Amino acid sequence: MLVTNQPNRIFLKNWRQALKLDEAQHLDTFDRYGNLYGAAVPVTLDRAARAGALRDGDLVVMSGFAHAGDFAAAAAVRWNGAS
């Protein structure tokens, strides 16, 4: 699963195509919330977890980009939703 910031529909499509992911593998809240800037990754991750879109053992890659790539961060975690 890929969770990114949600700057606009074009960026989301380009990232998904570049990584050869289908839409179900790139979590998306843009239509619901628009551009949440820095809050997009945690909000989108929370929505996915609450909806049951993440299964134990899934590799979840979270990333954010800003200023045309001047700032970037990413993390990959193995999802374990058990509390």
MDTraj code that builds the backbone (N, CA, C; nanometers):
import mdtraj as md
import numpy as np

residues = "MET LEU VAL THR ASN GLN PRO ASN ARG ILE PHE LEU LYS ASN TRP ARG GLN ALA LEU LYS LEU ASP GLU ALA GLN HIS LEU ASP THR PHE ASP ARG TYR GLY ASN LEU TYR GLY ALA ALA VAL PRO VAL THR LEU ASP ARG ALA ALA ARG ALA GLY ALA LEU ARG ASP GLY ASP LEU VAL VAL MET SER GLY PHE ALA HIS ALA GLY ASP PHE ALA ALA ALA ALA ALA VAL ARG TRP ASN GLY ALA SER".split()
xyz = np.array([
    [0.0835, -0.1170, 0.0000],
    [0.0000, 0.0000, 0.0000],
    [0.0887, 0.1243, 0.0000],
    [0.0479, 0.2220, -0.0770],
    [0.1200, 0.3489, -0.0826],
    [0.0295, 0.4570, -0.0257],
    [0.0822, 0.5324, 0.0697],
    [0.0104, 0.6450, 0.1295],
    [0.0971, 0.7681, 0.1083],
    [0.0459, 0.8641, 0.0329],
    [0.1240, 0.9842, 0.0033],
    [0.0481, 1.1091, 0.0451],
    [0.1179, 1.2219, 0.0367],
    [0.0428, 1.3463, 0.0451],
    [-0.0505, 1.3502, -0.0756],
    [-0.1479, 1.4381, -0.0751],
    [-0.2541, 1.4384, -0.1757],
    [-0.2610, 1.5761, -0.2435],
    [-0.1562, 1.6155, -0.3185],
    [-0.1519, 1.7509, -0.3716],
    [-0.2549, 1.7791, -0.4805],
    [-0.2727, 1.6857, -0.5719],
    [-0.3719, 1.7023, -0.6787],
    [-0.3877, 1.5696, -0.7515],
    [-0.4916, 1.5599, -0.8306],
    [-0.5250, 1.4356, -0.9003],
    [-0.4146, 1.3940, -0.9987],
    [-0.3492, 1.4894, -1.0645],
    [-0.2447, 1.4575, -1.1624],
    [-0.1237, 1.3934, -1.0948],
    [-0.0783, 1.4492, -0.9834],
    [0.0357, 1.3915, -0.9124],
    [0.0037, 1.2492, -0.8671],
    [-0.1154, 1.2297, -0.8121],
    [-0.1532, 1.0963, -0.7645],
    [-0.1477, 0.9948, -0.8779],
    [-0.2007, 1.0311, -0.9928],
    [-0.1994, 0.9420, -1.1094],
    [-0.0571, 0.9151, -1.1560],
    [0.0254, 1.0191, -1.1642],
    [0.1634, 1.0028, -1.2110],
    [0.2436, 0.9118, -1.1179],
    [0.2298, 0.9304, -0.9873],
    [0.3036, 0.8459, -0.8918],
    [0.2588, 0.7013, -0.9046],
    [0.1285, 0.6790, -0.9144],
    [0.0745, 0.5437, -0.9264],
    [0.1265, 0.4770, -1.0547],
    [0.1239, 0.5497, -1.1654],
    [0.1721, 0.4943, -1.2921],
    [0.3221, 0.4660, -1.2873],
    [0.3996, 0.5567, -1.2309],
    [0.5444, 0.5386, -1.2243],
    [0.5818, 0.4149, -1.1420],
    [0.5029, 0.3859, -1.0405],
    [0.5301, 0.2702, -0.9545],
    [0.4551, 0.1447, -0.9979],
    [0.3771, 0.1571, -1.1061],
    [0.2994, 0.0454, -1.1603],
    [0.2041, -0.0132, -1.0554],
    [0.1339, 0.0755, -0.9863],
    [0.0359, 0.0357, -0.8858],
    [-0.1043, 0.0533, -0.9408],
    [-0.1947, -0.0333, -0.9000],
    [-0.3340, -0.0080, -0.9353],
    [-0.3928, 0.0858, -0.8294],
    [-0.5100, 0.1391, -0.8580],
    [-0.5695, 0.2393, -0.7682],
    [-0.5905, 0.1870, -0.6271],
    [-0.6212, 0.0592, -0.6112],
    [-0.6444, 0.0023, -0.4787],
    [-0.5178, -0.0015, -0.3932],
    [-0.4019, 0.0054, -0.4559],
    [-0.2754, 0.0019, -0.3825],
    [-0.2248, 0.1407, -0.3430],
    [-0.2855, 0.2446, -0.3947],
    [-0.2464, 0.3816, -0.3611],
    [-0.3655, 0.4481, -0.2934],
    [-0.3590, 0.4563, -0.1630],
    [-0.4716, 0.5084, -0.0857],
    [-0.4915, 0.6561, -0.1167],
    [-0.6169, 0.6949, -0.1293],
    [-0.6493, 0.8260, -0.1849],
    [-0.7665, 0.8887, -0.1091],
    [-0.7439, 1.0076, -0.0559],
    [-0.8515, 1.0834, 0.0100],
    [-0.8707, 1.2206, -0.0548],
    [-0.8099, 1.2406, -0.1721],
    [-0.8128, 1.3728, -0.2343],
    [-0.9543, 1.4206, -0.2640],
    [-1.0376, 1.3350, -0.3203],
    [-1.1735, 1.3782, -0.3549],
    [-1.2548, 1.4160, -0.2317],
    [-1.2285, 1.3510, -0.1216],
    [-1.3037, 1.3796, 0.0010],
    [-1.2524, 1.5045, 0.0731],
    [-1.1187, 1.5195, 0.0819],
    [-1.0602, 1.6258, 0.1646],
    [-0.9810, 1.7312, 0.0877],
    [-0.9456, 1.7041, -0.0362],
    [-0.8594, 1.7974, -0.1084],
    [-0.7162, 1.7844, -0.0606],
    [-0.6386, 1.8892, -0.0777],
    [-0.4977, 1.8900, -0.0399],
    [-0.4861, 1.9217, 0.1090],
    [-0.4516, 1.8212, 0.1867],
    [-0.4352, 1.8390, 0.3317],
    [-0.2912, 1.8727, 0.3704],
    [-0.2059, 1.8899, 0.2714],
    [-0.0650, 1.9220, 0.2950],
    [-0.0032, 1.8177, 0.3871],
    [0.0600, 1.8570, 0.4940],
    [0.1294, 1.7649, 0.5840],
    [0.0396, 1.6670, 0.6573],
    [-0.0884, 1.6964, 0.6665],
    [-0.1804, 1.6062, 0.7371],
    [-0.2306, 1.4922, 0.6499],
    [-0.2032, 1.4949, 0.5210],
    [-0.2608, 1.3964, 0.4292],
    [-0.2203, 1.2533, 0.4621],
    [-0.0950, 1.2296, 0.4936],
    [-0.0508, 1.0922, 0.5190],
    [-0.1192, 1.0353, 0.6433],
    [-0.1146, 1.1018, 0.7591],
    [-0.1814, 1.0414, 0.8748],
    [-0.3336, 1.0323, 0.8596],
    [-0.3960, 1.1297, 0.7963],
    [-0.5412, 1.1243, 0.7764],
    [-0.5771, 1.0094, 0.6827],
    [-0.5049, 0.9954, 0.5728],
    [-0.5326, 0.8887, 0.4768],
    [-0.5049, 0.7520, 0.5387],
    [-0.3977, 0.7399, 0.6145],
    [-0.3659, 0.6143, 0.6816],
    [-0.4753, 0.5772, 0.7820],
    [-0.5215, 0.6737, 0.8583],
    [-0.6297, 0.6492, 0.9546],
    [-0.7567, 0.6036, 0.8844],
    [-0.7949, 0.6716, 0.7762],
    [-0.9157, 0.6340, 0.7014],
    [-0.9047, 0.4905, 0.6496],
    [-0.7870, 0.4544, 0.5984],
    [-0.7666, 0.3194, 0.5461],
    [-0.7748, 0.2144, 0.6568],
    [-0.7128, 0.2431, 0.7707],
    [-0.7162, 0.1485, 0.8826],
    [-0.8586, 0.1294, 0.9329],
    [-0.9318, 0.2375, 0.9480],
    [-1.0702, 0.2278, 0.9967],
    [-1.1616, 0.1557, 0.8974],
    [-1.1314, 0.1670, 0.7685],
    [-1.2132, 0.1029, 0.6642],
    [-1.1747, -0.0439, 0.6423],
    [-1.0690, -0.0893, 0.7093],
    [-1.0260, -0.2275, 0.6923],
    [-0.9463, -0.2519, 0.5655],
    [-0.8924, -0.1465, 0.5060],
    [-0.8159, -0.1599, 0.3819],
    [-0.6757, -0.2136, 0.4052],
    [-0.6290, -0.2124, 0.5303],
    [-0.4953, -0.2611, 0.5625],
    [-0.5068, -0.3936, 0.6350],
    [-0.4282, -0.4908, 0.5890],
    [-0.4281, -0.6219, 0.6537],
    [-0.2954, -0.6425, 0.7241],
    [-0.2967, -0.7192, 0.8318],
    [-0.1720, -0.7520, 0.9001],
    [-0.0744, -0.8135, 0.7997],
    [0.0480, -0.7655, 0.8042],
    [0.1513, -0.8126, 0.7133],
    [0.1685, -0.7277, 0.5891],
    [0.0716, -0.6389, 0.5602],
    [0.0864, -0.5492, 0.4447],
    [0.2087, -0.4601, 0.4625],
    [0.2783, -0.4354, 0.3534],
    [0.3850, -0.3356, 0.3528],
    [0.3199, -0.2024, 0.3195],
    [0.3327, -0.1062, 0.4102],
    [0.2739, 0.0260, 0.3913],
    [0.3882, 0.1257, 0.3738],
    [0.3910, 0.1897, 0.2572],
    [0.4932, 0.2892, 0.2282],
    [0.4266, 0.4255, 0.2356],
    [0.4772, 0.5092, 0.3258],
    [0.4232, 0.6439, 0.3444],
    [0.5259, 0.7432, 0.2928],
    [0.4798, 0.8408, 0.2143],
    [0.5741, 0.9374, 0.1601],
    [0.5073, 1.0727, 0.1409],
    [0.5899, 1.1747, 0.1485],
    [0.5423, 1.3097, 0.1264],
    [0.6456, 1.3898, 0.0504],
    [0.5973, 1.4777, -0.0350],
    [0.6838, 1.5601, -0.1185],
    [0.6302, 1.7022, -0.1157],
    [0.7186, 1.7979, -0.1277],
    [0.6750, 1.9377, -0.1323],
    [0.7721, 2.0180, -0.2161],
    [0.7284, 2.1348, -0.2579],
    [0.8136, 2.2281, -0.3318],
    [0.8837, 2.1602, -0.4495],
    [0.8084, 2.0856, -0.5289],
    [0.8611, 2.0186, -0.6488],
    [0.9787, 1.9269, -0.6159],
    [0.9746, 1.8647, -0.4990],
    [1.0776, 1.7691, -0.4627],
    [1.1880, 1.8245, -0.3761],
    [1.1834, 1.9525, -0.3418],
    [1.2860, 2.0083, -0.2550],
    [1.2856, 1.9404, -0.1183],
    [1.1674, 1.9028, -0.0725],
    [1.1532, 1.8340, 0.0550],
    [1.0871, 1.6999, 0.0280],
    [1.1411, 1.5955, 0.0851],
    [1.0830, 1.4626, 0.0662],
    [1.1126, 1.3770, 0.1883],
    [1.0196, 1.2895, 0.2197],
    [1.0390, 1.1957, 0.3295],
    [0.9597, 1.0703, 0.2978],
    [1.0072, 0.9571, 0.3473],
    [0.9363, 0.8321, 0.3250],
    [0.9697, 0.7341, 0.4362],
    [0.8774, 0.6425, 0.4592],
    [0.8989, 0.5342, 0.5550],
    [0.8215, 0.4131, 0.5067],
    [0.8781, 0.2959, 0.5274],
    [0.8098, 0.1711, 0.4947],
    [0.7929, 0.0929, 0.6249],
    [0.6715, 0.0507, 0.6525],
    [0.6435, -0.0249, 0.7742],
    [0.5613, -0.1488, 0.7394],
    [0.5798, -0.2534, 0.8173],
    [0.4977, -0.3725, 0.8034],
    [0.3788, -0.3539, 0.8967],
    [0.2578, -0.3517, 0.8391],
    [0.1355, -0.3202, 0.9143],
    [0.0999, -0.4343, 1.0085],
    [0.0709, -0.3969, 1.1344],
    [0.0187, -0.4899, 1.2331],
    [-0.0862, -0.4133, 1.3106],
    [-0.2118, -0.4327, 1.2754],
    [-0.3210, -0.3559, 1.3351],
    [-0.3656, -0.4054, 1.4708],
    [-0.3079, -0.5162, 1.5181],
    [-0.3486, -0.5687, 1.6495],
    [-0.3065, -0.4715, 1.7597],
    [-0.3927, -0.4557, 1.8575],
    [-0.3555, -0.3663, 1.9678],
    [-0.3115, -0.4438, 2.0888],
])
top = md.Topology()
chain = top.add_chain()
for i, resn in enumerate(residues, 1):
    res = top.add_residue(resn, chain, resSeq=i)
    for name in ("N", "CA", "C"):
        top.add_atom(name, md.element.get_by_symbol(name[0]), res)
traj = md.Trajectory(xyz[None], top)
